[in-house]
Amino acid sequence: MKCVICKSTDIEPKTVDEQIRAGEDIVLVPMTILVCSSCGERYYDSKSMRKIEQIRSKLKNQNLEVKQVGKIMRAQAGCSL
């Protein structure tokens, strides 16, 4: 298999944190997918896509147990540094 972006053949399974948005929140979902080691392009099979869709559905119905692992904060526009 060749990467569609950089044409490298160095594509291997890796565990990544897939980010799924839920309103203003982000849910990190650990998944093992194919990733190009040269450019980082991710390749999802149908099983991985179904898992993402199931998680999105559960988030929408507020039927997914999640754990807070940190916070993301945004500085006000125009603040001086």
mmJSON file of the N, C-alpha and C atoms, coordinates in Angstrom:
{"data_MODEL":{"atom_site":{
"group_PDB":["ATOM","ATOM","ATOM","ATOM","ATOM","ATOM","ATOM","ATOM","ATOM","ATOM","ATOM","ATOM","ATOM","ATOM","ATOM","ATOM","ATOM","ATOM","ATOM","ATOM","ATOM","ATOM","ATOM","ATOM","ATOM","ATOM","ATOM","ATOM","ATOM","ATOM","ATOM","ATOM","ATOM","ATOM","ATOM","ATOM","ATOM","ATOM","ATOM","ATOM","ATOM","ATOM","ATOM","ATOM","ATOM","ATOM","ATOM","ATOM","ATOM","ATOM","ATOM","ATOM","ATOM","ATOM","ATOM","ATOM","ATOM","ATOM","ATOM","ATOM","ATOM","ATOM","ATOM","ATOM","ATOM","ATOM","ATOM","ATOM","ATOM","ATOM","ATOM","ATOM","ATOM","ATOM","ATOM","ATOM","ATOM","ATOM","ATOM","ATOM","ATOM","ATOM","ATOM","ATOM","ATOM","ATOM","ATOM","ATOM","ATOM","ATOM","ATOM","ATOM","ATOM","ATOM","ATOM","ATOM","ATOM","ATOM","ATOM","ATOM","ATOM","ATOM","ATOM","ATOM","ATOM","ATOM","ATOM","ATOM","ATOM","ATOM","ATOM","ATOM","ATOM","ATOM","ATOM","ATOM","ATOM","ATOM","ATOM","ATOM","ATOM","ATOM","ATOM","ATOM","ATOM","ATOM","ATOM","ATOM","ATOM","ATOM","ATOM","ATOM","ATOM","ATOM","ATOM","ATOM","ATOM","ATOM","ATOM","ATOM","ATOM","ATOM","ATOM","ATOM","ATOM","ATOM","ATOM","ATOM","ATOM","ATOM","ATOM","ATOM","ATOM","ATOM","ATOM","ATOM","ATOM","ATOM","ATOM","ATOM","ATOM","ATOM","ATOM","ATOM","ATOM","ATOM","ATOM","ATOM","ATOM","ATOM","ATOM","ATOM","ATOM","ATOM","ATOM","ATOM","ATOM","ATOM","ATOM","ATOM","ATOM","ATOM","ATOM","ATOM","ATOM","ATOM","ATOM","ATOM","ATOM","ATOM","ATOM","ATOM","ATOM","ATOM","ATOM","ATOM","ATOM","ATOM","ATOM","ATOM","ATOM","ATOM","ATOM","ATOM","ATOM","ATOM","ATOM","ATOM","ATOM","ATOM","ATOM","ATOM","ATOM","ATOM","ATOM","ATOM","ATOM","ATOM","ATOM","ATOM","ATOM","ATOM","ATOM","ATOM","ATOM","ATOM","ATOM","ATOM","ATOM","ATOM","ATOM","ATOM","ATOM","ATOM","ATOM","ATOM","ATOM","ATOM","ATOM","ATOM","ATOM","ATOM","ATOM"],
"id":[1,2,3,4,5,6,7,8,9,10,11,12,13,14,15,16,17,18,19,20,21,22,23,24,25,26,27,28,29,30,31,32,33,34,35,36,37,38,39,40,41,42,43,44,45,46,47,48,49,50,51,52,53,54,55,56,57,58,59,60,61,62,63,64,65,66,67,68,69,70,71,72,73,74,75,76,77,78,79,80,81,82,83,84,85,86,87,88,89,90,91,92,93,94,95,96,97,98,99,100,101,102,103,104,105,106,107,108,109,110,111,112,113,114,115,116,117,118,119,120,121,122,123,124,125,126,127,128,129,130,131,132,133,134,135,136,137,138,139,140,141,142,143,144,145,146,147,148,149,150,151,152,153,154,155,156,157,158,159,160,161,162,163,164,165,166,167,168,169,170,171,172,173,174,175,176,177,178,179,180,181,182,183,184,185,186,187,188,189,190,191,192,193,194,195,196,197,198,199,200,201,202,203,204,205,206,207,208,209,210,211,212,213,214,215,216,217,218,219,220,221,222,223,224,225,226,227,228,229,230,231,232,233,234,235,236,237,238,239,240,241,242,243],
"type_symbol":["N","C","C","N","C","C","N","C","C","N","C","C","N","C","C","N","C","C","N","C","C","N","C","C","N","C","C","N","C","C","N","C","C","N","C","C","N","C","C","N","C","C","N","C","C","N","C","C","N","C","C","N","C","C","N","C","C","N","C","C","N","C","C","N","C","C","N","C","C","N","C","C","N","C","C","N","C","C","N","C","C","N","C","C","N","C","C","N","C","C","N","C","C","N","C","C","N","C","C","N","C","C","N","C","C","N","C","C","N","C","C","N","C","C","N","C","C","N","C","C","N","C","C","N","C","C","N","C","C","N","C","C","N","C","C","N","C","C","N","C","C","N","C","C","N","C","C","N","C","C","N","C","C","N","C","C","N","C","C","N","C","C","N","C","C","N","C","C","N","C","C","N","C","C","N","C","C","N","C","C","N","C","C","N","C","C","N","C","C","N","C","C","N","C","C","N","C","C","N","C","C","N","C","C","N","C","C","N","C","C","N","C","C","N","C","C","N","C","C","N","C","C","N","C","C","N","C","C","N","C","C","N","C","C","N","C","C","N","C","C","N","C","C"],
"label_atom_id":["N","CA","C","N","CA","C","N","CA","C","N","CA","C","N","CA","C","N","CA","C","N","CA","C","N","CA","C","N","CA","C","N","CA","C","N","CA","C","N","CA","C","N","CA","C","N","CA","C","N","CA","C","N","CA","C","N","CA","C","N","CA","C","N","CA","C","N","CA","C","N","CA","C","N","CA","C","N","CA","C","N","CA","C","N","CA","C","N","CA","C","N","CA","C","N","CA","C","N","CA","C","N","CA","C","N","CA","C","N","CA","C","N","CA","C","N","CA","C","N","CA","C","N","CA","C","N","CA","C","N","CA","C","N","CA","C","N","CA","C","N","CA","C","N","CA","C","N","CA","C","N","CA","C","N","CA","C","N","CA","C","N","CA","C","N","CA","C","N","CA","C","N","CA","C","N","CA","C","N","CA","C","N","CA","C","N","CA","C","N","CA","C","N","CA","C","N","CA","C","N","CA","C","N","CA","C","N","CA","C","N","CA","C","N","CA","C","N","CA","C","N","CA","C","N","CA","C","N","CA","C","N","CA","C","N","CA","C","N","CA","C","N","CA","C","N","CA","C","N","CA","C","N","CA","C","N","CA","C","N","CA","C","N","CA","C","N","CA","C","N","CA","C","N","CA","C","N","CA","C","N","CA","C"],
"label_alt_id":[null,null,null,null,null,null,null,null,null,null,null,null,null,null,null,null,null,null,null,null,null,null,null,null,null,null,null,null,null,null,null,null,null,null,null,null,null,null,null,null,null,null,null,null,null,null,null,null,null,null,null,null,null,null,null,null,null,null,null,null,null,null,null,null,null,null,null,null,null,null,null,null,null,null,null,null,null,null,null,null,null,null,null,null,null,null,null,null,null,null,null,null,null,null,null,null,null,null,null,null,null,null,null,null,null,null,null,null,null,null,null,null,null,null,null,null,null,null,null,null,null,null,null,null,null,null,null,null,null,null,null,null,null,null,null,null,null,null,null,null,null,null,null,null,null,null,null,null,null,null,null,null,null,null,null,null,null,null,null,null,null,null,null,null,null,null,null,null,null,null,null,null,null,null,null,null,null,null,null,null,null,null,null,null,null,null,null,null,null,null,null,null,null,null,null,null,null,null,null,null,null,null,null,null,null,null,null,null,null,null,null,null,null,null,null,null,null,null,null,null,null,null,null,null,null,null,null,null,null,null,null,null,null,null,null,null,null,null,null,null,null,null,null],
"label_comp_id":["MET","MET","MET","LYS","LYS","LYS","CYS","CYS","CYS","VAL","VAL","VAL","ILE","ILE","ILE","CYS","CYS","CYS","LYS","LYS","LYS","SER","SER","SER","THR","THR","THR","ASP","ASP","ASP","ILE","ILE","ILE","GLU","GLU","GLU","PRO","PRO","PRO","LYS","LYS","LYS","THR","THR","THR","VAL","VAL","VAL","ASP","ASP","ASP","GLU","GLU","GLU","GLN","GLN","GLN","ILE","ILE","ILE","ARG","ARG","ARG","ALA","ALA","ALA","GLY","GLY","GLY","GLU","GLU","GLU","ASP","ASP","ASP","ILE","ILE","ILE","VAL","VAL","VAL","LEU","LEU","LEU","VAL","VAL","VAL","PRO","PRO","PRO","MET","MET","MET","THR","THR","THR","ILE","ILE","ILE","LEU","LEU","LEU","VAL","VAL","VAL","CYS","CYS","CYS","SER","SER","SER","SER","SER","SER","CYS","CYS","CYS","GLY","GLY","GLY","GLU","GLU","GLU","ARG","ARG","ARG","TYR","TYR","TYR","TYR","TYR","TYR","ASP","ASP","ASP","SER","SER","SER","LYS","LYS","LYS","SER","SER","SER","MET","MET","MET","ARG","ARG","ARG","LYS","LYS","LYS","ILE","ILE","ILE","GLU","GLU","GLU","GLN","GLN","GLN","ILE","ILE","ILE","ARG","ARG","ARG","SER","SER","SER","LYS","LYS","LYS","LEU","LEU","LEU","LYS","LYS","LYS","ASN","ASN","ASN","GLN","GLN","GLN","ASN","ASN","ASN","LEU","LEU","LEU","GLU","GLU","GLU","VAL","VAL","VAL","LYS","LYS","LYS","GLN","GLN","GLN","VAL","VAL","VAL","GLY","GLY","GLY","LYS","LYS","LYS","ILE","ILE","ILE","MET","MET","MET","ARG","ARG","ARG","ALA","ALA","ALA","GLN","GLN","GLN","ALA","ALA","ALA","GLY","GLY","GLY","CYS","CYS","CYS","SER","SER","SER","LEU","LEU","LEU"],
"label_asym_id":["A","A","A","A","A","A","A","A","A","A","A","A","A","A","A","A","A","A","A","A","A","A","A","A","A","A","A","A","A","A","A","A","A","A","A","A","A","A","A","A","A","A","A","A","A","A","A","A","A","A","A","A","A","A","A","A","A","A","A","A","A","A","A","A","A","A","A","A","A","A","A","A","A","A","A","A","A","A","A","A","A","A","A","A","A","A","A","A","A","A","A","A","A","A","A","A","A","A","A","A","A","A","A","A","A","A","A","A","A","A","A","A","A","A","A","A","A","A","A","A","A","A","A","A","A","A","A","A","A","A","A","A","A","A","A","A","A","A","A","A","A","A","A","A","A","A","A","A","A","A","A","A","A","A","A","A","A","A","A","A","A","A","A","A","A","A","A","A","A","A","A","A","A","A","A","A","A","A","A","A","A","A","A","A","A","A","A","A","A","A","A","A","A","A","A","A","A","A","A","A","A","A","A","A","A","A","A","A","A","A","A","A","A","A","A","A","A","A","A","A","A","A","A","A","A","A","A","A","A","A","A","A","A","A","A","A","A","A","A","A","A","A","A"],
"label_entity_id":["1","1","1","1","1","1","1","1","1","1","1","1","1","1","1","1","1","1","1","1","1","1","1","1","1","1","1","1","1","1","1","1","1","1","1","1","1","1","1","1","1","1","1","1","1","1","1","1","1","1","1","1","1","1","1","1","1","1","1","1","1","1","1","1","1","1","1","1","1","1","1","1","1","1","1","1","1","1","1","1","1","1","1","1","1","1","1","1","1","1","1","1","1","1","1","1","1","1","1","1","1","1","1","1","1","1","1","1","1","1","1","1","1","1","1","1","1","1","1","1","1","1","1","1","1","1","1","1","1","1","1","1","1","1","1","1","1","1","1","1","1","1","1","1","1","1","1","1","1","1","1","1","1","1","1","1","1","1","1","1","1","1","1","1","1","1","1","1","1","1","1","1","1","1","1","1","1","1","1","1","1","1","1","1","1","1","1","1","1","1","1","1","1","1","1","1","1","1","1","1","1","1","1","1","1","1","1","1","1","1","1","1","1","1","1","1","1","1","1","1","1","1","1","1","1","1","1","1","1","1","1","1","1","1","1","1","1","1","1","1","1","1","1"],
"label_seq_id":[1,1,1,2,2,2,3,3,3,4,4,4,5,5,5,6,6,6,7,7,7,8,8,8,9,9,9,10,10,10,11,11,11,12,12,12,13,13,13,14,14,14,15,15,15,16,16,16,17,17,17,18,18,18,19,19,19,20,20,20,21,21,21,22,22,22,23,23,23,24,24,24,25,25,25,26,26,26,27,27,27,28,28,28,29,29,29,30,30,30,31,31,31,32,32,32,33,33,33,34,34,34,35,35,35,36,36,36,37,37,37,38,38,38,39,39,39,40,40,40,41,41,41,42,42,42,43,43,43,44,44,44,45,45,45,46,46,46,47,47,47,48,48,48,49,49,49,50,50,50,51,51,51,52,52,52,53,53,53,54,54,54,55,55,55,56,56,56,57,57,57,58,58,58,59,59,59,60,60,60,61,61,61,62,62,62,63,63,63,64,64,64,65,65,65,66,66,66,67,67,67,68,68,68,69,69,69,70,70,70,71,71,71,72,72,72,73,73,73,74,74,74,75,75,75,76,76,76,77,77,77,78,78,78,79,79,79,80,80,80,81,81,81],
"pdbx_PDB_ins_code":[null,null,null,null,null,null,null,null,null,null,null,null,null,null,null,null,null,null,null,null,null,null,null,null,null,null,null,null,null,null,null,null,null,null,null,null,null,null,null,null,null,null,null,null,null,null,null,null,null,null,null,null,null,null,null,null,null,null,null,null,null,null,null,null,null,null,null,null,null,null,null,null,null,null,null,null,null,null,null,null,null,null,null,null,null,null,null,null,null,null,null,null,null,null,null,null,null,null,null,null,null,null,null,null,null,null,null,null,null,null,null,null,null,null,null,null,null,null,null,null,null,null,null,null,null,null,null,null,null,null,null,null,null,null,null,null,null,null,null,null,null,null,null,null,null,null,null,null,null,null,null,null,null,null,null,null,null,null,null,null,null,null,null,null,null,null,null,null,null,null,null,null,null,null,null,null,null,null,null,null,null,null,null,null,null,null,null,null,null,null,null,null,null,null,null,null,null,null,null,null,null,null,null,null,null,null,null,null,null,null,null,null,null,null,null,null,null,null,null,null,null,null,null,null,null,null,null,null,null,null,null,null,null,null,null,null,null,null,null,null,null,null,null],
"Cartn_x":[0.852,0.0,0.894,0.543,1.263,0.393,1.022,0.318,-0.186,-1.44,-2.014,-1.46,-0.861,-0.333,1.135,2.002,3.447,4.037,3.216,3.627,4.568,4.774,5.607,4.921,5.718,5.16,5.29,5.73,5.941,4.648,3.657,2.356,2.196,1.904,1.808,0.723,0.237,-0.775,-0.183,-0.922,-0.518,-1.754,-1.565,-2.651,-2.605,-3.716,-3.814,-5.033,-5.065,-6.243,-7.066,-8.164,-9.07,-9.87,-9.976,-10.699,-12.096,-13.099,-14.493,-15.084,-15.608,-16.198,-17.605,-17.894,-19.227,-19.566,-20.172,-20.409,-19.078,-18.789,-17.506,-16.465,-16.831,-15.925,-15.299,-14.198,-13.529,-13.362,-13.795,-13.641,-12.514,-11.522,-10.405,-10.724,-10.642,-10.946,-9.703,-9.089,-7.923,-8.348,-7.663,-7.974,-6.682,-6.667,-5.536,-5.937,-5.235,-5.505,-4.185,-4.256,-3.053,-2.658,-1.351,-0.834,0.448,0.581,1.819,2.878,3.991,5.063,5.788,5.66,6.348,5.584,4.273,3.521,2.399,2.056,1.027,-0.392,-0.566,-1.904,-2.5,-3.789,-4.473,-5.402,-5.486,-6.346,-7.298,-8.596,-9.629,-10.315,-10.443,-11.214,-12.674,-13.544,-14.977,-15.296,-14.553,-14.772,-14.467,-13.383,-13.014,-14.051,-14.533,-15.543,-16.85,-17.243,-18.452,-18.288,-17.097,-16.846,-16.978,-16.424,-16.515,-17.975,-18.741,-20.156,-20.96,-20.664,-21.348,-21.056,-19.81,-19.441,-20.127,-20.158,-20.864,-22.336,-22.951,-24.358,-24.57,-23.699,-23.812,-23.595,-22.663,-22.434,-23.67,-24.276,-25.471,-26.602,-26.732,-27.781,-27.357,-26.164,-25.59,-25.575,-25.162,-25.158,-23.754,-22.741,-21.355,-20.657,-20.073,-19.338,-17.969,-17.686,-16.405,-15.761,-14.462,-13.696,-12.926,-12.995,-12.253,-10.774,-9.937,-8.503,-7.704,-8.356,-7.661,-8.632,-8.091,-8.917,-8.241,-9.061,-8.565,-9.124,-8.267,-8.7,-8.288,-9.037,-8.757,-8.576,-7.487,-7.265,-8.245,-8.64,-9.543,-8.849,-9.576,-9.021,-8.531,-7.395,-6.846,-6.104,-5.972,-5.241,-3.742,-3.102,-1.667,-0.864,0.18,0.991,2.221],
"Cartn_y":[-1.179,0.0,1.236,2.21,3.476,4.591,5.5,6.65,7.527,7.944,8.787,10.212,10.601,11.956,12.025,11.207,11.329,10.166,9.185,8.003,7.049,7.242,6.337,4.989,3.949,2.619,2.255,3.205,2.98,3.263,2.386,2.523,1.345,1.658,0.587,0.886,-0.156,0.053,0.822,1.797,2.568,2.862,2.992,3.413,4.929,5.55,7.006,7.402,8.642,9.186,9.922,9.314,9.955,11.012,12.21,13.29,13.395,13.281,13.414,14.596,15.555,16.738,16.447,16.988,16.903,18.299,19.102,20.502,21.216,21.82,22.493,21.58,20.34,19.378,18.481,17.851,16.886,15.599,14.49,13.182,12.46,11.996,11.244,9.76,9.104,7.684,6.96,6.102,5.356,4.323,4.344,3.414,2.966,1.735,1.247,1.284,2.121,2.288,2.325,2.287,2.409,3.872,4.147,5.514,5.525,6.508,6.679,7.25,6.557,7.013,8.232,8.488,9.635,10.942,10.923,12.183,12.201,11.034,10.994,10.791,10.618,10.375,9.125,9.225,8.117,7.41,6.083,5.263,4.469,4.65,4.025,2.914,1.744,0.68,0.827,0.004,0.138,-0.127,-1.027,-1.318,-0.079,0.608,1.824,2.916,3.055,4.078,3.786,2.505,2.148,2.492,2.228,2.539,4.046,4.858,6.317,6.76,6.221,6.586,6.158,4.982,4.518,5.451,5.878,6.778,8.123,8.644,9.911,9.801,8.689,8.472,8.438,7.725,7.654,9.025,9.815,11.155,12.023,11.911,12.698,12.362,11.068,10.62,10.688,11.229,11.329,9.963,8.95,7.575,6.974,7.811,7.34,7.8,6.858,7.204,7.751,8.973,9.605,10.085,10.303,10.77,12.013,13.065,14.284,14.034,14.381,14.15,15.445,16.55,17.831,18.916,20.081,21.206,21.912,22.475,23.34,24.718,25.702,27.066,27.966,29.038,29.976,31.368,32.04,33.414,34.316,35.398,36.358,37.02,37.251,37.933,39.32,39.682,41.01,41.156,40.073,40.19,40.362,41.158,41.376,40.286,39.866,38.779,39.311],
"Cartn_z":[0.0,0.0,0.0,-0.83,-0.871,-0.299,0.405,0.956,-0.196,-0.109,-1.158,-1.113,-0.002,0.143,-0.29,0.339,0.099,-0.701,-1.022,-1.811,-1.076,0.215,1.004,1.148,1.297,1.564,3.046,3.846,5.281,6.041,5.85,6.514,7.455,8.726,9.717,10.736,11.41,12.446,13.629,14.096,15.279,16.109,17.406,18.276,18.379,18.023,18.032,18.86,19.3,19.962,18.916,18.502,17.561,18.329,17.777,18.434,17.852,18.73,18.315,19.065,18.312,18.93,19.432,20.598,21.192,21.693,20.833,21.177,21.243,22.383,22.565,23.191,23.455,24.071,23.011,23.377,22.512,23.31,22.708,23.334,22.602,23.356,22.783,22.841,21.687,21.6,21.082,21.905,21.423,20.386,19.233,18.148,17.493,17.009,16.235,14.765,14.007,12.584,11.83,10.508,9.687,9.583,9.783,9.737,8.915,8.031,7.275,8.213,8.337,9.225,8.674,7.377,6.774,6.959,6.67,6.711,7.742,8.322,9.357,8.845,7.538,6.99,7.633,8.009,8.672,7.693,7.843,6.993,7.876,7.644,8.464,7.683,8.308,7.684,8.107,7.548,7.827,9.306,9.946,11.371,12.223,11.906,12.649,12.438,11.213,10.92,11.661,11.725,12.48,13.956,14.509,15.915,16.156,15.263,15.402,15.345,14.398,14.273,15.495,16.05,17.258,18.433,18.557,19.647,19.467,18.242,17.979,18.356,18.02,18.342,19.858,20.553,22.013,22.642,22.108,22.624,22.425,21.251,20.944,21.906,22.249,23.164,24.629,24.873,26.22,26.903,26.135,26.619,26.57,26.771,26.746,28.007,28.717,29.929,29.535,29.973,29.664,30.956,30.889,32.043,31.622,32.428,32.13,32.38,31.4,31.536,31.47,31.318,31.248,30.849,30.555,30.137,28.98,28.127,27.063,27.342,27.362,27.634,26.486,26.272,25.189,25.777,25.364,25.782,25.047,25.661,25.031,23.854,22.788,21.624,22.021,21.525,21.789,23.102,23.871,25.14,24.844,25.633,25.412,26.099,25.436,25.99,26.645],
"occupancy":[1.0,1.0,1.0,1.0,1.0,1.0,1.0,1.0,1.0,1.0,1.0,1.0,1.0,1.0,1.0,1.0,1.0,1.0,1.0,1.0,1.0,1.0,1.0,1.0,1.0,1.0,1.0,1.0,1.0,1.0,1.0,1.0,1.0,1.0,1.0,1.0,1.0,1.0,1.0,1.0,1.0,1.0,1.0,1.0,1.0,1.0,1.0,1.0,1.0,1.0,1.0,1.0,1.0,1.0,1.0,1.0,1.0,1.0,1.0,1.0,1.0,1.0,1.0,1.0,1.0,1.0,1.0,1.0,1.0,1.0,1.0,1.0,1.0,1.0,1.0,1.0,1.0,1.0,1.0,1.0,1.0,1.0,1.0,1.0,1.0,1.0,1.0,1.0,1.0,1.0,1.0,1.0,1.0,1.0,1.0,1.0,1.0,1.0,1.0,1.0,1.0,1.0,1.0,1.0,1.0,1.0,1.0,1.0,1.0,1.0,1.0,1.0,1.0,1.0,1.0,1.0,1.0,1.0,1.0,1.0,1.0,1.0,1.0,1.0,1.0,1.0,1.0,1.0,1.0,1.0,1.0,1.0,1.0,1.0,1.0,1.0,1.0,1.0,1.0,1.0,1.0,1.0,1.0,1.0,1.0,1.0,1.0,1.0,1.0,1.0,1.0,1.0,1.0,1.0,1.0,1.0,1.0,1.0,1.0,1.0,1.0,1.0,1.0,1.0,1.0,1.0,1.0,1.0,1.0,1.0,1.0,1.0,1.0,1.0,1.0,1.0,1.0,1.0,1.0,1.0,1.0,1.0,1.0,1.0,1.0,1.0,1.0,1.0,1.0,1.0,1.0,1.0,1.0,1.0,1.0,1.0,1.0,1.0,1.0,1.0,1.0,1.0,1.0,1.0,1.0,1.0,1.0,1.0,1.0,1.0,1.0,1.0,1.0,1.0,1.0,1.0,1.0,1.0,1.0,1.0,1.0,1.0,1.0,1.0,1.0,1.0,1.0,1.0,1.0,1.0,1.0,1.0,1.0,1.0,1.0,1.0,1.0,1.0,1.0,1.0,1.0,1.0,1.0],
"B_iso_or_equiv":[0.0,0.0,0.0,0.0,0.0,0.0,0.0,0.0,0.0,0.0,0.0,0.0,0.0,0.0,0.0,0.0,0.0,0.0,0.0,0.0,0.0,0.0,0.0,0.0,0.0,0.0,0.0,0.0,0.0,0.0,0.0,0.0,0.0,0.0,0.0,0.0,0.0,0.0,0.0,0.0,0.0,0.0,0.0,0.0,0.0,0.0,0.0,0.0,0.0,0.0,0.0,0.0,0.0,0.0,0.0,0.0,0.0,0.0,0.0,0.0,0.0,0.0,0.0,0.0,0.0,0.0,0.0,0.0,0.0,0.0,0.0,0.0,0.0,0.0,0.0,0.0,0.0,0.0,0.0,0.0,0.0,0.0,0.0,0.0,0.0,0.0,0.0,0.0,0.0,0.0,0.0,0.0,0.0,0.0,0.0,0.0,0.0,0.0,0.0,0.0,0.0,0.0,0.0,0.0,0.0,0.0,0.0,0.0,0.0,0.0,0.0,0.0,0.0,0.0,0.0,0.0,0.0,0.0,0.0,0.0,0.0,0.0,0.0,0.0,0.0,0.0,0.0,0.0,0.0,0.0,0.0,0.0,0.0,0.0,0.0,0.0,0.0,0.0,0.0,0.0,0.0,0.0,0.0,0.0,0.0,0.0,0.0,0.0,0.0,0.0,0.0,0.0,0.0,0.0,0.0,0.0,0.0,0.0,0.0,0.0,0.0,0.0,0.0,0.0,0.0,0.0,0.0,0.0,0.0,0.0,0.0,0.0,0.0,0.0,0.0,0.0,0.0,0.0,0.0,0.0,0.0,0.0,0.0,0.0,0.0,0.0,0.0,0.0,0.0,0.0,0.0,0.0,0.0,0.0,0.0,0.0,0.0,0.0,0.0,0.0,0.0,0.0,0.0,0.0,0.0,0.0,0.0,0.0,0.0,0.0,0.0,0.0,0.0,0.0,0.0,0.0,0.0,0.0,0.0,0.0,0.0,0.0,0.0,0.0,0.0,0.0,0.0,0.0,0.0,0.0,0.0,0.0,0.0,0.0,0.0,0.0,0.0,0.0,0.0,0.0,0.0,0.0,0.0],
"pdbx_formal_charge":[null,null,null,null,null,null,null,null,null,null,null,null,null,null,null,null,null,null,null,null,null,null,null,null,null,null,null,null,null,null,null,null,null,null,null,null,null,null,null,null,null,null,null,null,null,null,null,null,null,null,null,null,null,null,null,null,null,null,null,null,null,null,null,null,null,null,null,null,null,null,null,null,null,null,null,null,null,null,null,null,null,null,null,null,null,null,null,null,null,null,null,null,null,null,null,null,null,null,null,null,null,null,null,null,null,null,null,null,null,null,null,null,null,null,null,null,null,null,null,null,null,null,null,null,null,null,null,null,null,null,null,null,null,null,null,null,null,null,null,null,null,null,null,null,null,null,null,null,null,null,null,null,null,null,null,null,null,null,null,null,null,null,null,null,null,null,null,null,null,null,null,null,null,null,null,null,null,null,null,null,null,null,null,null,null,null,null,null,null,null,null,null,null,null,null,null,null,null,null,null,null,null,null,null,null,null,null,null,null,null,null,null,null,null,null,null,null,null,null,null,null,null,null,null,null,null,null,null,null,null,null,null,null,null,null,null,null,null,null,null,null,null,null],
"auth_seq_id":[1,1,1,2,2,2,3,3,3,4,4,4,5,5,5,6,6,6,7,7,7,8,8,8,9,9,9,10,10,10,11,11,11,12,12,12,13,13,13,14,14,14,15,15,15,16,16,16,17,17,17,18,18,18,19,19,19,20,20,20,21,21,21,22,22,22,23,23,23,24,24,24,25,25,25,26,26,26,27,27,27,28,28,28,29,29,29,30,30,30,31,31,31,32,32,32,33,33,33,34,34,34,35,35,35,36,36,36,37,37,37,38,38,38,39,39,39,40,40,40,41,41,41,42,42,42,43,43,43,44,44,44,45,45,45,46,46,46,47,47,47,48,48,48,49,49,49,50,50,50,51,51,51,52,52,52,53,53,53,54,54,54,55,55,55,56,56,56,57,57,57,58,58,58,59,59,59,60,60,60,61,61,61,62,62,62,63,63,63,64,64,64,65,65,65,66,66,66,67,67,67,68,68,68,69,69,69,70,70,70,71,71,71,72,72,72,73,73,73,74,74,74,75,75,75,76,76,76,77,77,77,78,78,78,79,79,79,80,80,80,81,81,81],
"auth_comp_id":["MET","MET","MET","LYS","LYS","LYS","CYS","CYS","CYS","VAL","VAL","VAL","ILE","ILE","ILE","CYS","CYS","CYS","LYS","LYS","LYS","SER","SER","SER","THR","THR","THR","ASP","ASP","ASP","ILE","ILE","ILE","GLU","GLU","GLU","PRO","PRO","PRO","LYS","LYS","LYS","THR","THR","THR","VAL","VAL","VAL","ASP","ASP","ASP","GLU","GLU","GLU","GLN","GLN","GLN","ILE","ILE","ILE","ARG","ARG","ARG","ALA","ALA","ALA","GLY","GLY","GLY","GLU","GLU","GLU","ASP","ASP","ASP","ILE","ILE","ILE","VAL","VAL","VAL","LEU","LEU","LEU","VAL","VAL","VAL","PRO","PRO","PRO","MET","MET","MET","THR","THR","THR","ILE","ILE","ILE","LEU","LEU","LEU","VAL","VAL","VAL","CYS","CYS","CYS","SER","SER","SER","SER","SER","SER","CYS","CYS","CYS","GLY","GLY","GLY","GLU","GLU","GLU","ARG","ARG","ARG","TYR","TYR","TYR","TYR","TYR","TYR","ASP","ASP","ASP","SER","SER","SER","LYS","LYS","LYS","SER","SER","SER","MET","MET","MET","ARG","ARG","ARG","LYS","LYS","LYS","ILE","ILE","ILE","GLU","GLU","GLU","GLN","GLN","GLN","ILE","ILE","ILE","ARG","ARG","ARG","SER","SER","SER","LYS","LYS","LYS","LEU","LEU","LEU","LYS","LYS","LYS","ASN","ASN","ASN","GLN","GLN","GLN","ASN","ASN","ASN","LEU","LEU","LEU","GLU","GLU","GLU","VAL","VAL","VAL","LYS","LYS","LYS","GLN","GLN","GLN","VAL","VAL","VAL","GLY","GLY","GLY","LYS","LYS","LYS","ILE","ILE","ILE","MET","MET","MET","ARG","ARG","ARG","ALA","ALA","ALA","GLN","GLN","GLN","ALA","ALA","ALA","GLY","GLY","GLY","CYS","CYS","CYS","SER","SER","SER","LEU","LEU","LEU"],
"auth_asym_id":["A","A","A","A","A","A","A","A","A","A","A","A","A","A","A","A","A","A","A","A","A","A","A","A","A","A","A","A","A","A","A","A","A","A","A","A","A","A","A","A","A","A","A","A","A","A","A","A","A","A","A","A","A","A","A","A","A","A","A","A","A","A","A","A","A","A","A","A","A","A","A","A","A","A","A","A","A","A","A","A","A","A","A","A","A","A","A","A","A","A","A","A","A","A","A","A","A","A","A","A","A","A","A","A","A","A","A","A","A","A","A","A","A","A","A","A","A","A","A","A","A","A","A","A","A","A","A","A","A","A","A","A","A","A","A","A","A","A","A","A","A","A","A","A","A","A","A","A","A","A","A","A","A","A","A","A","A","A","A","A","A","A","A","A","A","A","A","A","A","A","A","A","A","A","A","A","A","A","A","A","A","A","A","A","A","A","A","A","A","A","A","A","A","A","A","A","A","A","A","A","A","A","A","A","A","A","A","A","A","A","A","A","A","A","A","A","A","A","A","A","A","A","A","A","A","A","A","A","A","A","A","A","A","A","A","A","A","A","A","A","A","A","A"],
"auth_atom_id":["N","CA","C","N","CA","C","N","CA","C","N","CA","C","N","CA","C","N","CA","C","N","CA","C","N","CA","C","N","CA","C","N","CA","C","N","CA","C","N","CA","C","N","CA","C","N","CA","C","N","CA","C","N","CA","C","N","CA","C","N","CA","C","N","CA","C","N","CA","C","N","CA","C","N","CA","C","N","CA","C","N","CA","C","N","CA","C","N","CA","C","N","CA","C","N","CA","C","N","CA","C","N","CA","C","N","CA","C","N","CA","C","N","CA","C","N","CA","C","N","CA","C","N","CA","C","N","CA","C","N","CA","C","N","CA","C","N","CA","C","N","CA","C","N","CA","C","N","CA","C","N","CA","C","N","CA","C","N","CA","C","N","CA","C","N","CA","C","N","CA","C","N","CA","C","N","CA","C","N","CA","C","N","CA","C","N","CA","C","N","CA","C","N","CA","C","N","CA","C","N","CA","C","N","CA","C","N","CA","C","N","CA","C","N","CA","C","N","CA","C","N","CA","C","N","CA","C","N","CA","C","N","CA","C","N","CA","C","N","CA","C","N","CA","C","N","CA","C","N","CA","C","N","CA","C","N","CA","C","N","CA","C","N","CA","C","N","CA","C","N","CA","C","N","CA","C","N","CA","C","N","CA","C"],
"pdbx_PDB_model_num":[1,1,1,1,1,1,1,1,1,1,1,1,1,1,1,1,1,1,1,1,1,1,1,1,1,1,1,1,1,1,1,1,1,1,1,1,1,1,1,1,1,1,1,1,1,1,1,1,1,1,1,1,1,1,1,1,1,1,1,1,1,1,1,1,1,1,1,1,1,1,1,1,1,1,1,1,1,1,1,1,1,1,1,1,1,1,1,1,1,1,1,1,1,1,1,1,1,1,1,1,1,1,1,1,1,1,1,1,1,1,1,1,1,1,1,1,1,1,1,1,1,1,1,1,1,1,1,1,1,1,1,1,1,1,1,1,1,1,1,1,1,1,1,1,1,1,1,1,1,1,1,1,1,1,1,1,1,1,1,1,1,1,1,1,1,1,1,1,1,1,1,1,1,1,1,1,1,1,1,1,1,1,1,1,1,1,1,1,1,1,1,1,1,1,1,1,1,1,1,1,1,1,1,1,1,1,1,1,1,1,1,1,1,1,1,1,1,1,1,1,1,1,1,1,1,1,1,1,1,1,1,1,1,1,1,1,1,1,1,1,1,1,1]
}}}
